[in-house]
Amino acid sequence: MAQATILGAAGFVGSRLRRRLEGQGIAPFCPGRDDPAVFEQDLGVVYDCAGLTADYAARPFDTVEAHATLVARLAERARFDRLIVLSSTRLYDSSRAELAREDDALILRPAEPRHIYDLSKALGENIALTQTAGRGAVARLSNVFDWEAGSPGFLSEWLIRAAGARSFTLDSSPTVARDYIHVDDVVEALIAMAAAPAPGIVNVASGELTLNSQIAEIFAQAGWRVDFARRDAVPRPPCADAAKLRDLGVHPRPALDVIRGYLESLA
């Protein structure tokens, strides 16, 4: 990879990707928002890491801008070798399938307020895949975690909290299950997608669901006490099929192994 561009390089995934590329001797172009240079120079491999997650409902128009409009502008005006758009396995949430594959039909409801996230992501995917002359690809990320300060997401917050307390109560249920993948494995997947001839849509996921109760057991074995404020039974979401990711040579580490190693580092 001779040239790379990261949009959203100050964000969670974008900043870690930037670090990895710089470690490989690649100095990525990391433009700020609305930087006109994006449309004035060759961008090489573009990683579109810009997006809204936790605050999408409060900022619906910014959500559409980040997830779809920006992708349309890039497809229409920018010069690039490949455009990799970060999307989400949240698009499978309405599916009743136990295993969600990349080519499955999506269930999207225009009248559902939460689906502004899903619809905008799906539109961005469509533009990347159909309006870039075969140069677009989509990485559907599952629940990405880490323990560096500021890392977003439930599991990240849990792990960060563990560094300062040995006993705490979480506002969740032990029956909640999610597909967790560490941010470093996500970065490995994104780099592999750039090297693949035509990756299309790839589920960037571990391929297995992990229960809160399983994570709590790992904590207990390491000397922590974790309680849950709720005990309701929560339906499990579809599990993202990670076969295409493994075909790219990327094998994400099991979340429980990563968590165990992190807790051991705190001991």
C-alpha positions as CSV (number, residue, x, y, z in Angstrom):
1,M,0.0,0.0,0.0
2,A,1.8,3.1,-1.2
3,Q,-0.8,5.7,-0.2
4,A,-3.6,5.6,2.3
5,T,-6.2,8.1,3.5
6,I,-8.1,7.9,6.7
7,L,-11.3,9.9,7.2
8,G,-12.1,10.1,10.9
9,A,-8.5,9.5,11.9
10,A,-9.2,11.0,15.3
11,G,-11.8,8.5,16.2
12,F,-11.6,5.1,17.9
13,V,-10.9,2.8,15.0
14,G,-9.3,5.5,12.8
15,S,-6.7,6.5,15.3
16,R,-5.7,2.9,15.9
17,L,-5.5,2.3,12.1
18,R,-3.3,5.4,11.7
19,R,-0.9,4.1,14.4
20,R,-0.6,0.7,12.7
21,L,0.0,2.2,9.2
22,E,2.6,4.6,10.6
23,G,4.3,1.6,12.2
24,Q,4.5,0.0,8.8
25,G,6.2,3.1,7.4
26,I,3.1,4.5,5.7
27,A,2.2,8.1,6.4
28,P,-1.6,8.3,5.8
29,F,-3.3,11.4,4.7
30,C,-5.7,12.3,7.6
31,P,-7.8,15.3,6.5
32,G,-10.1,17.1,8.8
33,R,-13.8,17.5,8.2
34,D,-14.6,19.4,5.0
35,D,-10.9,19.6,3.9
36,P,-11.1,20.4,0.2
37,A,-7.8,18.5,-0.4
38,V,-9.8,15.3,-0.3
39,F,-11.0,16.2,-3.8
40,E,-7.7,17.6,-5.1
41,Q,-5.2,14.8,-4.8
42,D,-4.9,11.1,-5.3
43,L,-6.0,9.4,-2.1
44,G,-4.8,5.8,-2.7
45,V,-6.7,3.4,-0.4
46,V,-9.4,5.4,1.5
47,Y,-10.6,4.2,4.8
48,D,-13.9,5.9,5.7
49,C,-13.9,5.6,9.5
50,A,-16.1,8.7,9.9
51,G,-19.5,8.0,11.5
52,L,-21.8,8.4,14.5
53,T,-22.7,5.6,16.9
54,A,-23.8,6.6,20.4
55,D,-25.2,10.0,19.4
56,Y,-26.9,9.2,16.1
57,A,-30.4,9.7,17.4
58,A,-29.6,13.2,18.7
59,R,-27.9,14.1,15.5
60,P,-30.0,12.6,12.7
61,F,-28.8,14.9,9.9
62,D,-25.2,14.6,10.8
63,T,-25.7,10.8,10.8
64,V,-26.9,10.9,7.2
65,E,-24.1,13.3,6.2
66,A,-21.4,11.0,7.7
67,H,-22.8,7.6,6.6
68,A,-24.2,8.4,3.2
69,T,-23.6,11.9,1.8
70,L,-19.8,11.8,2.4
71,V,-19.6,8.4,0.6
72,A,-21.6,9.9,-2.3
73,R,-19.2,12.8,-2.6
74,L,-16.2,10.6,-2.5
75,A,-17.6,8.3,-5.2
76,E,-18.5,11.2,-7.4
77,R,-15.5,13.5,-7.0
78,A,-12.5,11.9,-5.3
79,R,-9.6,10.0,-6.9
80,F,-8.8,6.7,-5.1
81,D,-7.7,3.2,-5.7
82,R,-10.1,1.6,-3.2
83,L,-12.8,3.0,-0.9
84,I,-13.4,0.9,2.3
85,V,-16.5,2.1,4.1
86,L,-17.0,1.1,7.8
87,S,-20.5,-0.1,8.5
88,S,-22.0,-2.2,11.2
89,T,-23.5,-5.6,12.0
90,R,-26.3,-3.7,13.6
91,L,-27.9,-4.0,10.2
92,Y,-28.7,-7.6,11.1
93,D,-30.6,-6.7,14.3
94,S,-34.0,-7.1,12.8
95,S,-33.1,-10.4,11.3
96,R,-34.5,-13.7,12.7
97,A,-31.6,-15.7,11.4
98,E,-29.2,-17.2,14.0
99,L,-26.3,-16.7,11.6
100,A,-26.1,-13.5,9.6
101,R,-24.2,-13.6,6.3
102,E,-23.1,-10.6,4.2
103,D,-25.4,-11.4,1.3
104,D,-28.5,-11.8,3.5
105,A,-31.4,-9.4,2.7
106,L,-31.8,-6.7,5.3
107,I,-34.9,-5.7,7.1
108,L,-35.1,-1.9,7.3
109,R,-38.1,0.1,8.5
110,P,-38.3,3.7,7.3
111,A,-40.9,4.7,10.0
112,E,-38.6,3.4,12.8
113,P,-36.6,6.3,14.3
114,R,-33.7,4.1,15.3
115,H,-33.4,2.9,11.7
116,I,-32.0,6.3,10.5
117,Y,-28.7,4.7,11.6
118,D,-29.4,1.5,9.7
119,L,-30.8,3.2,6.6
120,S,-27.9,5.7,6.3
121,K,-25.4,2.9,6.7
122,A,-27.1,0.8,4.1
123,L,-27.2,3.7,1.7
124,G,-23.5,4.3,2.2
125,E,-22.8,0.7,1.5
126,N,-24.9,0.7,-1.7
127,I,-23.0,3.8,-3.0
128,A,-19.6,2.3,-2.2
129,L,-20.5,-1.0,-3.9
130,T,-22.4,0.2,-7.0
131,Q,-21.0,3.7,-7.8
132,T,-17.2,3.2,-7.6
133,A,-16.6,1.0,-10.7
134,G,-15.7,-2.0,-8.5
135,R,-13.3,-0.2,-6.2
136,G,-15.6,0.0,-3.2
137,A,-15.8,-2.4,-0.2
138,V,-17.7,-2.5,3.1
139,A,-16.5,-3.6,6.5
140,R,-19.4,-4.4,8.8
141,L,-18.0,-4.1,12.3
142,S,-19.4,-5.9,15.3
143,N,-18.9,-4.6,18.9
144,V,-15.4,-3.2,18.9
145,F,-13.6,-2.9,22.3
146,D,-10.4,-1.9,24.0
147,W,-9.3,-0.5,27.4
148,E,-7.5,2.7,26.4
149,A,-9.1,5.8,28.0
150,G,-12.0,7.0,25.9
151,S,-12.7,3.7,24.1
152,P,-16.4,3.6,23.5
153,G,-18.9,0.8,24.1
154,F,-20.2,-1.2,27.0
155,L,-17.4,-3.7,27.2
156,S,-14.7,-1.0,26.8
157,E,-16.2,0.9,29.7
158,W,-16.3,-2.3,31.8
159,L,-12.6,-3.0,31.2
160,I,-11.6,0.6,31.8
161,R,-13.5,0.6,35.1
162,A,-11.7,-2.6,36.1
163,A,-8.4,-0.7,36.3
164,G,-9.7,1.3,39.2
165,A,-12.1,-1.0,41.1
166,R,-12.2,-4.6,42.0
167,S,-15.9,-4.7,42.7
168,F,-18.8,-2.9,40.9
169,T,-22.3,-3.3,39.6
170,L,-23.1,-3.0,35.9
171,D,-26.4,-1.6,34.6
172,S,-27.1,-4.6,32.4
173,S,-28.2,-8.3,32.5
174,P,-26.0,-11.4,32.6
175,T,-28.0,-12.7,29.7
176,V,-26.9,-10.0,27.2
177,A,-24.9,-11.5,24.4
178,R,-22.7,-9.7,21.9
179,D,-20.1,-10.5,19.2
180,Y,-17.0,-8.7,20.5
181,I,-13.9,-8.0,18.5
182,H,-10.8,-6.2,19.7
183,V,-9.8,-3.0,17.9
184,D,-6.4,-4.4,16.9
185,D,-8.1,-7.3,15.1
186,V,-10.4,-4.8,13.3
187,V,-7.3,-2.9,12.1
188,E,-5.8,-6.2,10.8
189,A,-9.0,-6.9,8.9
190,L,-9.1,-3.4,7.3
191,I,-5.6,-3.8,6.1
192,A,-6.3,-7.2,4.7
193,M,-9.4,-5.9,2.9
194,A,-7.2,-3.3,1.1
195,A,-5.0,-6.1,-0.2
196,A,-7.8,-8.4,-1.4
197,P,-8.9,-8.2,-5.1
198,A,-12.6,-7.5,-4.5
199,P,-13.7,-8.1,-0.9
200,G,-17.2,-6.7,-1.3
201,I,-19.0,-6.8,2.1
202,V,-17.1,-8.4,5.0
203,N,-18.3,-9.1,8.5
204,V,-15.5,-7.8,10.7
205,A,-16.5,-9.9,13.7
206,S,-15.3,-12.7,15.9
207,G,-18.1,-15.0,14.7
208,E,-19.3,-15.9,18.1
209,L,-21.6,-14.4,20.8
210,T,-20.2,-13.8,24.3
211,L,-22.6,-13.5,27.3
212,N,-22.1,-11.0,30.0
213,S,-22.2,-13.9,32.5
214,Q,-19.2,-15.5,30.7
215,I,-17.2,-12.2,30.9
216,A,-18.2,-11.9,34.6
217,E,-16.9,-15.4,35.2
218,I,-13.5,-14.4,33.7
219,F,-13.5,-11.4,36.1
220,A,-14.3,-13.6,39.0
221,Q,-11.5,-16.0,38.2
222,A,-9.1,-13.1,38.1
223,G,-10.2,-11.7,41.5
224,W,-12.9,-9.2,40.6
225,R,-16.5,-9.1,41.7
226,V,-19.1,-8.0,39.1
227,D,-22.8,-7.8,39.8
228,F,-25.6,-6.8,37.4
229,A,-28.4,-4.4,38.2
230,R,-30.9,-6.3,35.9
231,R,-31.8,-9.9,35.6
232,D,-34.2,-9.8,32.7
233,A,-33.8,-12.4,29.9
234,V,-32.5,-10.6,26.8
235,P,-33.0,-12.1,23.3
236,R,-29.8,-12.9,21.5
237,P,-29.0,-11.0,18.3
238,P,-28.0,-12.8,15.1
239,C,-24.3,-14.0,15.1
240,A,-22.3,-12.5,12.2
241,D,-20.8,-15.1,10.0
242,A,-17.0,-14.5,10.0
243,A,-16.1,-17.0,7.2
244,K,-15.2,-14.3,4.6
245,L,-13.0,-12.6,7.1
246,R,-11.1,-15.9,7.8
247,D,-10.8,-16.4,4.1
248,L,-8.8,-13.1,4.1
249,G,-6.4,-14.7,6.6
250,V,-7.7,-12.8,9.6
251,H,-8.6,-14.8,12.6
252,P,-9.9,-12.6,15.5
253,R,-8.9,-13.7,19.0
254,P,-11.7,-14.9,21.2
255,A,-12.9,-12.0,23.3
256,L,-12.7,-14.0,26.5
257,D,-9.0,-14.8,25.9
258,V,-8.3,-11.1,25.2
259,I,-10.1,-10.0,28.4
260,R,-8.3,-12.7,30.5
261,G,-5.0,-11.4,29.2
262,Y,-5.9,-7.8,30.0
263,L,-7.0,-8.7,33.6
264,E,-3.8,-10.6,34.1
265,S,-1.8,-7.4,33.1
266,L,-3.6,-5.5,35.9
267,A,-2.8,-8.1,38.6
